[in-house]
Amino acid sequence: DMAVLDIACGSGVLLAKVADRLERETGRSVVAYGSDVNVDVMSVAKAFLDLAGRDAHLKTSDVLSEDAFPGMTADFIVSDLPLNLMAHDTADAGDPRFPFGAPRSNASLAFVQAMVSKLRPPEQGGGIAVALIANTPLHAPDQVSAEIRTALVDADLLRAVILLPERLMRTTGVAVNLVVLDNAKPKAWRGKVQFVDLRSQFIDSDQLVDQRSINAEGLEELGRALRRHN
């Protein structure tokens, strides 16, 4: 079986969609795992996944404080991370899940390291993690954040950074990006990082004011960036 994990799964919609898509595209069974710090949200996720007919392992857990699923590693990890969440010292710099450091301001780079720690090991085929994050952690000037970004590149874990159009999110106007991490890059991508700029690849919504979606050309380019063997 393949495993897909969302470390901040919220209502479980993204987790269910990714698991379903993987099953369709690979023809293999997919086991879904999800965690979130919010007890009420996890109740919603359980109800949603039950209605969707998706068997899933769910746990209420603060990923910055603990590993919700010790011993489990995933083929794919996806997460719509909390945007610009402050770390509040919950990420312990001595935690082996944060080998490159624990940021004390924006927590996004701690979440990213936690995702990397749960990828299937390279000797078992490796895994891919895709995180939706705000702009801030990509250029935060503090020393720890800069060291983490450098370490991710030096360890050849960063596969792609994808700049997304503004106003994609219904709940916020914060500019967001996709960060793609891969601990078993294909040979052609080793030592390289792909930058994809989709900020102009959008269409405006006919129904919602100030709401956009990625256009067909942008989705095609996004798909190419996310495929491991391209």
Salt bridges, closest charged atoms under 4 A:
ASP20 OD1 - ARG54 NH2 2.65
GLU23 OE1 - ARG54 NH2 3.03
GLU25 OE2 - ARG21 NE 2.63
ASP50 OD2 - LYS46 NZ 3.07
ASP67 OD2 - LYS118 NZ 3.06
ASP75 OD1 - ARG120 NE 2.88
ASP89 OD1 - ARG104 NE 3.46
ASP95 OD2 - ARG97 NH2 3.01
ASP156 OD1 - LYS185 NZ 2.64
ASP182 OD2 - ARG159 NH1 3.44
ASP182 OD1 - ARG228 NH2 2.87
ASP197 OD2 - ARG199 NH2 2.71
ASP204 OD1 - ARG167 NH2 3.96
ASP204 OD1 - ARG212 NE 3.34
ASP210 OD1 - ARG167 NE 3.83
GLU220 OE2 - ARG224 NH1 3.36
